[in-house]
């Protein structure tokens, strides 16, 4: 799903116009970005948490030159899904019986 598809789906679910849904999405993204830039954690109960994590300095080998390069320490955004989101997308085990047997025949 891309941004325009997300805006359409948001507009339908919230009964907004697409223009209002786009504004709401832009405002949400900007707010999350601003909070992360300050080092704050953004927690949406049931959905997940956005946070900033520190990545340590590390040494890598360039495949082109085979020389060792030092990659400096940096901060990266991270998302940790919440319990409800994990449960909503979890794969349910296949039911035993006719449906499972039909899948095996294909």
VMD Tcl script that draws the C-alpha trace (Angstrom):
set ca {
  {0.00 0.00 0.00}
  {1.44 3.35 -1.00}
  {0.66 6.79 0.42}
  {-2.23 7.61 -1.93}
  {-3.86 4.23 -1.24}
  {-3.45 4.83 2.48}
  {-5.08 8.26 2.16}
  {-8.05 6.73 0.27}
  {-8.49 3.98 2.87}
  {-8.20 6.49 5.73}
  {-10.78 8.76 4.08}
  {-13.23 5.87 3.70}
  {-12.83 4.56 7.26}
  {-12.99 7.96 8.95}
  {-15.59 9.35 6.53}
  {-13.32 12.28 5.64}
  {-12.61 13.80 2.28}
  {-9.36 12.60 0.75}
  {-7.97 16.11 1.18}
  {-8.70 16.05 4.93}
  {-7.32 12.51 5.24}
  {-4.10 13.59 3.49}
  {-3.76 16.55 5.89}
  {-4.29 14.26 8.89}
  {-1.71 11.77 7.62}
  {0.83 14.54 6.92}
  {0.24 15.99 10.40}
  {0.69 12.58 12.04}
  {3.91 11.83 10.15}
  {5.32 15.30 10.88}
  {4.44 14.98 14.57}
  {6.14 11.58 14.84}
  {9.22 12.90 13.00}
  {9.45 15.94 15.28}
  {9.16 13.81 18.42}
  {11.81 11.35 17.21}
  {14.13 14.22 16.25}
  {13.92 15.43 19.88}
  {14.74 11.91 21.08}
  {11.23 11.21 22.36}
  {9.44 7.88 22.06}
  {6.02 7.82 20.35}
  {3.75 5.11 21.73}
  {0.39 4.24 20.15}
  {-1.25 1.67 22.42}
  {-2.30 -1.41 20.47}
  {-0.34 -0.39 17.37}
  {3.26 0.02 18.42}
  {6.10 2.33 19.39}
  {8.42 4.51 17.36}
  {11.77 5.26 18.98}
  {15.32 6.32 18.25}
  {18.05 3.74 18.74}
  {21.80 4.31 18.89}
  {23.87 2.38 16.39}
  {27.48 1.86 17.47}
  {30.50 2.65 15.36}
  {31.53 -0.40 13.36}
  {34.11 -1.57 10.88}
  {33.08 -2.93 7.48}
  {34.99 -4.12 4.45}
  {34.24 -2.41 1.16}
  {33.44 -5.06 -1.47}
  {34.89 -2.86 -4.23}
  {38.26 -2.04 -2.67}
  {38.51 -4.75 0.03}
  {39.64 -2.01 2.42}
  {38.35 -1.66 5.94}
  {36.07 1.34 6.46}
  {34.89 2.74 9.79}
  {31.17 3.53 9.79}
  {30.54 6.20 12.45}
  {28.01 5.83 15.25}
  {24.57 7.17 14.41}
  {20.98 7.26 15.57}
  {18.31 5.36 13.63}
  {14.52 5.32 13.84}
  {12.94 2.03 14.91}
  {9.42 0.63 15.18}
  {8.33 -2.03 17.63}
  {4.87 -3.47 16.91}
  {2.36 -3.70 19.74}
  {0.58 -6.84 20.90}
  {-2.68 -6.10 19.03}
  {-0.84 -5.49 15.76}
  {1.17 -8.69 16.16}
  {-1.98 -10.67 16.82}
  {-3.82 -9.10 13.86}
  {-1.17 -10.17 11.37}
  {-0.16 -13.50 12.92}
  {-0.55 -16.49 10.63}
  {-3.22 -18.82 11.90}
  {-2.35 -22.55 11.73}
  {-4.18 -24.39 8.92}
  {-7.22 -26.34 10.05}
  {-6.94 -30.07 9.64}
  {-9.52 -31.72 7.44}
  {-10.91 -31.16 3.96}
  {-9.33 -27.74 3.38}
  {-5.86 -28.91 4.37}
  {-6.20 -32.00 2.17}
  {-7.38 -29.88 -0.77}
  {-4.30 -27.67 -0.49}
  {-2.00 -30.71 -0.55}
  {-3.53 -31.99 -3.82}
  {-2.68 -28.78 -5.72}
}
mol new
graphics top color blue
foreach p $ca { graphics top sphere $p radius 0.5 }
foreach p [lrange $ca 0 end-1] q [lrange $ca 1 end] { graphics top cylinder $p $q radius 0.2 }
display resetview
